Amino acid sequence: MTASRGYQTLFHRHVKNPILTAADWPYPAHSVFNPGATFLKDGTTLLLCRVEDRRGLSHLCAARSVNGVDGWVIDPKPTLCADPENHPEELWGIEDPRITFVDELGKFVIAYTAFGKAGPGVALVLTQDFRTFERCGLVMQPDDKDAALLPRRIDGSFALIHRPMTDSGAHVWMSLSPDLRNWGSHKLVLSARKGGWWDANKVGLSPPLIETPEGWLMLYHGVRQNAAGCLYRLGVALLAIDQPDHCLARGDSWIFGPEAPYEQDGDVDNVTFPGGYTVAPDGDTLRIYYGAADTSVALATGSIREILAWLREHPSAAA
Ligand code: BMA
């Protein structure tokens, strides 16, 4: 166990952070952040990055690396662009992809934020190779974001974790679908806490759920507003394997937050926003890829076993 300021450190920043910035891009880009991540069949790490241009609008671009740290080969052109003619809900761009490989389909399903006149909503797109794409269109109307599909059906249905904004706040929900297009059976999974809590103002799924022997590990971002703005930090909860809307445990404090200069200072200061992870062949070593200050892409490494152990030792007090 390593400690920082007396707290257990569950995620260790890579010394090469930030691992990708706009300066690495083969075409003009303002900022590169909030990537989805996955291993490809040959073990290559693929990051699908959100790239913001100098109009302020975002598209997605793939970067591939053999070791998941450096030597990134970045697509020479945007990989997936907004298609406002056919999808007006994407008028102002597409953002924050989360990637799930679904065995049943033999395809990756990418959940992303479609940003249009009505606000941000959740859209899905399918791909086998990150070169050609099959859009499902908008599946959750605005205002909704921070979505990822589960890798397999739950009780016969596809399951999507997402974060609608309602009058009662910004909480994490799960919805079910027989076909990825029609969604229902909406259930509340995890609420934003109130008052002084680090996750008092908003919560949202960060990377897709991580399957473990104890349940689905959910890394979620919690937002705390203060006089200076918002702080985006990462917390952890455990959801029941057969009933993921049932939260078995929730950590009390955040486990990762903006501390490095590239996380504290950027377009939006004080943001750590993971959208993707990979798990090493040992089944334990977890790499999270995250947006730092809405400006660059960074990497931190943790251990699933250690996170689960920490969760057992730090159950949440009353919210
Ligand atoms: C959230 C998301 C992210 C962004 C974060 C901080 O609402 O939309 O895209 O990184 O705000 O600005």
Boltz pocket constraint, residues with backbone or C-beta under 6 A from the ligand:
constraints:
  - pocket:
      binder: B
      contacts: [[A, 34], [A, 95], [A, 96], [A, 232], [A, 268], [A, 271], [A, 273], [A, 291], [A, 294]]
      max_distance: 6.0
